[in-house]
Amino acid sequence: MGKPTRRTALSDRIPGGRDGRRMLIVTFVDRIGSGLWGATATLYFTFAAGLSTAEIGVLLAVSGAIGIAGPPLGGLLADRVRLRPLLITVQLVRAAASLALLTTTDLRLLLAIASVGSLGDRGASVLTKLYATQVAGPERVRYQAISRTAMNVGWAVGGLAAAAALTGGTVTVYRWLLIGDALSFVASALFTLGCAEPPSASRIAAKSASVSAERGESTPAESASASAEPASASAEPASASAEPASASAEPASASEKTTAPNPWRDRRYLAYTSSEAVLFLDDSVFKVGLPLWAVTATSTPHQLVPLLLVLNNLLVVVFQVPFARFGATPHTARTSLWPLAAAFLLGGAALAASTVGAPWFAAGTLVLAASAFTVAEMLHATISWELSVALAPPTAQGAYLGVHGLAQAVQRSAGPLAVTAAIAAGPLGWLGLGAGLAAMCGAQRHLVRDRGDGALSVAPVTVSEH
């Protein structure tokens, strides 16, 4: 055998094999388009579509609210149809929605088209996560870290390309950037065509249940259902084996045994998702809070604001993969909620202190705050990825991750309100926000503790084993 090349060694470090690497390309290309559109959207609706500021606000708010339905809808479909064709379809719907924006300036039509695009954006995010979870298996946290790095690099490339193109400042440029956004989705769909269909956790569990039903045995799906329903999770294992004779004499049908758990009835998972919506606030801090606070409440030069966003991007690119160790297992992820709480506290305190002293001191505290919230972002991304999967039964992974996707969707709508409220309250508002986020870390740590029901254990049937 020949000596492994540098390229081979690098490929071996990416979980998921060939399909995992292809999905990283999909993520990178997708985010290039997002970077193009993110830097252009407001300008396009203002100068190309001729909308007023109020109309743009209504358009973005309503379409964003409708997009909240994307994650649970995508997750529900993923448990019922093949994942790869579904992901390709969603990418093509996103491309069609982007191109359709070019065809009208009517607010009602733009609202309908933007809502479809928002549904596709949020749905694609969950489907991509589900695909990565299935192909990466036990190394899903490391894959997530590499994927986030690809996302940030893609965003940076798209943003820089948009910045260069916007020097022209014409309506034609805005339209071509929107076309570039649509083409990125088409390219993502084409790359996804080259990926294999991942094993379906639901089908694997169903097959296992069918075989076990014929033998009169208990199934992993039953165990997952027990951990998904808190009301039934408290039953002792002994009670499940108390009537082996009746279970063997009258085995339930395979369809009954493989009924997937319902995340909407899983109070523990719903409470966990609610806590996630709060912990995702670091996104609104960077997009809304930090820029507004820097220019309205501190003496720092305004030129520092974009540099803080660049700092965030660079830190994620460099350190997200090493941070994967903080979510290597469910237990490690739960323990890592304490340093996450500390990062939130430090970030809030630094923003509160930035109003005191000379411009150099304000700049230093803003850099400290940006660094702390970036650390919180990387930690939470790692912890969230691991716990959201560990708490989801393998028979309903898509539905559960779809519900978890609501956390980010809700935060994108409600987060700016929470952050602007903190700004309005002044330094005490930031101290309160940091303390509140830290307290939520403690509450989530208590919520996801291993209660002996297997909810934080490796699932008996996982896609990585087949």
Number of C-alpha atoms within 10 A of each C-alpha: 3 4 6 8 9 9 8 10 10 9 15 13 12 18 22 24 13 16 21 23 19 19 23 24 20 23 22 25 27 27 27 28 26 26 26 30 25 18 20 21 15 18 18 23 21 16 14 18 20 15 19 12 12 8 15 19 12 14 20 17 16 17 20 21 18 17 24 26 21 27 31 23 18 28 26 19 18 26 20 14 11 14 24 21 15 16 25 20 15 23 27 21 20 27 25 18 21 23 18 17 23 16 11 13 14 12 17 11 14 21 20 17 20 24 23 20 27 24 24 25 20 25 26 24 17 27 24 18 20 21 23 25 25 23 24 23 17 20 20 25 28 25 25 24 24 21 25 22 24 23 26 22 21 23 25 20 20 27 22 16 16 23 15 10 16 17 9 11 11 13 16 12 18 26 17 14 25 25 20 22 26 27 21 24 27 21 18 26 22 15 19 21 15 13 15 14 16 20 18 24 22 25 16 18 26 22 14 18 26 21 14 17 22 13 11 19 15 19 21 23 27 19 18 26 26 20 25 28 19 17 13 12 19 13 12 11 11 8 9 11 11 10 10 13 11 10 16 15 9 10 18 15 12 17 12 11 21 24 16 23 24 15 23 13 13 19 14 19 23 17 13 22 23 18 18 24 20 20 27 23 23 25 18 20 23 19 14 17 24 21 18 17 24 21 15 12 17 23 18 22 13 13 9 16 21 11 12 21 17 13 16 21 18 17 17 23 18 11 15 25 20 12 21 25 18 24 26 18 21 26 18 15 24 25 16 20 25 15 17 25 23 17 24 29 25 22 30 27 23 24 30 25 20 27 23 14 11 12 15 13 17 23 21 14 22 28 22 19 26 24 19 21 26 26 24 25 23 23 24 26 21 27 28 24 21 29 21 21 23 20 25 26 32 28 29 27 28 32 28 30 26 29 26 28 27 23 22 23 22 20 23 20 18 16 24 18 15 19 25 18 15 22 23 13 13 16 22 17 21 25 22 17 23 26 20 18 24 23 16 18 26 16 14 20 18 11 16 21 14 15 12 12 19 18 25 23 14 16 20 15 20 21 21 17 9 11
